[in-house]
Each structure stands twice: as structure tokens, then as C-alpha cells.
Amino acid sequence: MKRVLTFFALAVVLGALLLPTVSSGGTVRPEFLPSSVKIYGMTVGQWSARWFQWMLSMDVTSNPLNDTAPCAQGQLGPVWFLGGSITDVDVVKRNCTVPAQTTILIPIGSVECDSMQVDTPYYGATPAARLTCAQGLYANVTDRWAAVDNAPVLSAGTFYKDVVSPDFVVAVPSNGALGYPTSIKGTWGWMTAIGDYLVVTLPPGTHVIEVGSTNGGAFSSATYNLTVQ
């Protein structure tokens, strides 16, 4: 079972907030942002909690991260989530159409610990225990990389690193969730996540997003052929 998640993020934010942008010619214009910067009134750490809640709200039969539903599944409001591999598939390639003026946040490499998986390396009975657990797992995430339209991004220092979520509630569908044991299906519990995030604004048109990371020697990657319209 794969528990490190490899993803990419695109973001459009209203107001005076400056974000890394990609021109129509594919040139990345980086602007480093601390993880405390708010997007639509929430920090990246708070959005990471929403990402896990989104992923766990859909069972394996109707989940875009299992390629059993389109990327629009479960998306609400101005913020969308995309995802890479959270199962035993190490390389994923997907097509996705994203509405213009939509914010998408996705971890490049992320781990979590929760109160549901007793007697596993992912268990934490208290908020403090879950944080310590996630910190230990996160130490194994290495070799992060990402590119937008063949332009390297991580080397430009544009990503949010070491982002810690608040301790948050999750509910597991009755049919089970991707990457989680059947013993916790139909239950709920508490979770804490730590990860790295990339935030970038893309203009209307077609784009190629590539991301990857290594966890304990196991490499995973994701490629998205995006249409922004």
C-alpha cells in the first residue's frame, strides 16, 4: 500500500496575493511564498487537510485518483484538487480539463498519520502522536521534482515545503478508500498530514504538468495533460 502521494498544484488566487505564474510561452516566473500565505482565506496547510477529505469522500469505484471518475469528480467552488498515485501504480498519466480562474492545490510528496489504523506505522492516538508519526514518515520523502511545459519548477524555489496540516476529521466511505485497509471502511477518525506543495497560475490553453518524488527508494510520478478553459 502506497502512502506517499506525488502530485502537482496549479493555483489562481484573487486579491493582491502574488503567485508563481506561467506565461503562454511556458516560462515560469517564480515568486516564493511562505506556507502561512492564505489562499481564499485558508493556509496551504488547511487546504492540505481539505485535499485528504476530498480524496477520502469518494470510494474506489468513483474516484479520479483510481481512474474510475473524471478529474471534476467531487470538485466544489473555486479550488480544485488533482492527484498522482496513491495505490501501487508508480507512474500515472491523465488528461484533465480545468475551468479558467480555478485554484488547484496538490502535494508533490505528502504523508499522513491517523487515529484509525491501529497497530500500523500510520497510527497516532493523539494530535501530538500523529504529528510525530507524520514527521517520521516525511523524513523518507526525497528527490522532489516538477516541471510545467518542460520548464523545471522546484529548482526555482517556488514550492511550499514542510507544510503541516492542522489535526482534522476524515470519514472513510463504506466501500473503502484508495490506499487504505478495508478494516477502516465506514469509519471516521482524526488525521495529520505533512507535505510539499506547488502553486502556479496557468493561462487558458493546453499545458503539461510533470511531478515526482521518492519515498524510501520507491519512485512515483504523475503527468497531467491539462486544458484550461
N, C-alpha and C positions, 0 to 999 in steps of 0.2 A: 504494500500500500504506500503510495507516494504522498508525502506530507509537506514537501516544499513546492511552492507554487511559482511558476515562471510566467510573467505577464508583462504587458506594456500599458502605459497610460497616455491618453490624449486629453487635453483639458481646454475648455474655453470658460473664462471667468468674467463675470460682469464687474463693473466698477473700476477703481483705479489700480487693482492688482495687476502687476506685471508678471507674465509667464514666458517660458521659453516658447518661441514661435518657429514655424517652418514656412518659408516663403513658397510661392507657387513653383519656384525653380528647385525646391528641395533643400535649400540652405538653412541649417539650424542656427538660430540666433539665441544663444543660451542666456538665461538670467537665473542665477542661483537663488533659491528660495528656502528659508528655514522651514522645518516641519510645523512650526507654530502658525505659519501663514494660513489664513482661513479662506476656504473656497465655498461660496454660497453659505457663509456663516458658520462653517464647521472646519476643524483642523483636518489635516490628512490622516492623522491617527483615528479621528472619529469616522472619517469616510472609510477607513480600512475595516472598521467594525461593521459598517453598512455593507461592505463587499461580502464579508462572510455570511451575514444574514441573508443577503440576496442569493448567494450560492446555495445555502442550506434551505432556502424556501422552496426549492424545486427538487423533485425526486429524480432518479436516474433515467426515467422514461421520458422526461420532458425538461432537459437541461442542456443549454448551449455548450457547456463545458464537457458534456458527454456526446456532443454532436447529435443529439436527439431533439433539438429545437433550434430555431434561428437565434441569432445574437440579440434580437429585440425582445426575446422572452424575459418577462419579469422586469423590464426596464420601466422606470417611472420618473417623471419630472425632468429637470434639466441635467441630471447626472446619470450617465450610463456606465456599466462595467463590462469589460472584456476579460477573458481569461485564457490561460495556457493549459498546461497539463496538470491535472491533479489525480490522475489514475496511473496505471503502469505504462501508458503511452509516453515515450520520451520526446517525440517530435510531433507537433501538430501544425496543420496548415488550414486556415479558414478564410472564408470570404464574409464580409460584413458591410452593410450599408448603415451609415450613421447620419442622423439628421444634423443639418448645419446648426451652429450655435448650441451644441451639446457638449457637456463636460464628461469625460470618461477617465476614471482613475483605476489603475490596476497595478498590483505589486509585481516587480521584476522577480524578486525572491522573497517569500514570506512563509512564516511558520506560526503555529498556534498551539496552545495547550488549553485544556478544558476540564470541567468537573464531571464529565460523563464517562470518559474512558478509563475506568478504574483498572489498576494493575497493568498499565501500559506506560511507555515513555512520554505520553502526551497528557498525563493526568496531573491535575493540581487541585487540591481540595479547597484552597483559599485564594483570594486575589494575589497575595504575595507569592504563594507557591506556584501559581500559574505563570506569573511574570518570570520567576526564576527558571522554571521549566522552559519557557519560550526563549529566554536568553541563552540557555544551553543549546537548544536546537539551532538557534540563529547563528551561533558561532561556526556552524558547519557550512553555511552558505558562502560560496566564493565564486570567483570568475564571472561576475555580473557583466552583461553587455547588452547593448541595444543599438538599433540603427533605424533611422527614418529615411526612406527613399535613398538607401545606400550611404547615408551620412551618419557616421558614428555619433552617439549622443552621450554616453556615460563619460567619455573622456573629456567632454566639455564641462563636466561638473553641474549638470542640470537636474540631477535627480535628488529626491528626498531619501536620505539614508538613516537607518537606525530608528525608524518611526515606530513608536509604541502605541497601541490602541488602548482605550480605556477597557476595563473589565466589563463585558457586555453579555446580554442574554441571547441565546440562539435556540431555535426549535428545529428538530430533525423530522423530516416527513415520515409518515407511516410506512412508506415504501422504501425508506432508506435514503442515504445521501452519498454522493460521489466521494470515494476515498475513505469512507468511514465504516467501521464494522457494523454488521446487522444487529448486534446486541444493543445498539443505542437508537435504533429506529423508533420513531414515535415518542421520543423523549425530548426533554429540554434541559438546558444547563447554562453554565457560565463559561466564558472564553476570553483569553487574552492573546493578541497577535503582535508580532514584530516583523517588520519587513522594509524593503526598499521600494520606492515608487518613482515613476517618471511622469512628468506633467508637461504637455506640449499642446500648442494650438495649431490645428491644421486648417488650411483654407479649403473651400469646396473643390472637389476633384478626386482623382484616384491617388492612393498612396500605398506604400508597402512598409509594414512595421515588422521588425525582427527583434526578438529578445531571447535571452537565455541566461542560465546560471547553473552552478554546480552545487550539489549538496552531498557532502561526504563521498566525493568521487563520482557520483551519478549525475550526468549532464542532461538537462532538459532544455528544449527550445520551442518557440512559438512564432509563426509567421502569419500575419494578417494582411490580406489584400482588401483595403478599405476604399469605400466610396463615400465621400462626404457630400451630402446634397440637401 
